[in-house]
Amino acid sequence: MYTTTVNGDLTINFFTENDWAADLDSLMRQQPSANYIEAVEDTDIATITLRDIHWLMDRHPIFHMLTSMLQGLTISTAHIASISTKSPDERYKELFITHPEWLNRFPLKQIASYLGMTPETLSRVRARLT
């Protein structure tokens, strides 16, 4: 998921197998999203409206689990804060610890965008840390 800014694209999050991908703010407000979700691998897509989610939850208690799944769509404020409070090296190390699989799975340009740095900075950080 990414958004466009005056400085270019900003990657907000990555999703992998069995993840739900959605713009939770857009879903809850029932307004078009200002963000984009781009599939970089073959993907199965299903759509559901907020009205349908409420209907399912009202009629079938098992669907109350959707609440916890929707909460998983929130954007980590800790990650957003780290862009302005941590050094590029610290941000890369944190990503390496929390999501090492992303480093080989997603284009480095998108990884750099997620970490709030240019691809050139990411290249220098990787060279320094390896």
Buried (B, 14 or more C-beta within 10 A) or exposed (E): BBEEEEEEBBBBBBBEEEEEBBBBBBBEEEEEBEBEBEEEEEEEEEEEEEEEBEEBBEEEEEBEEBEEEBEEBEBEEEBEEBBEEBEBEEBBBBBEEEBEEBEEBBEEBBBBBBBBBBBEBBEBBBEEEE
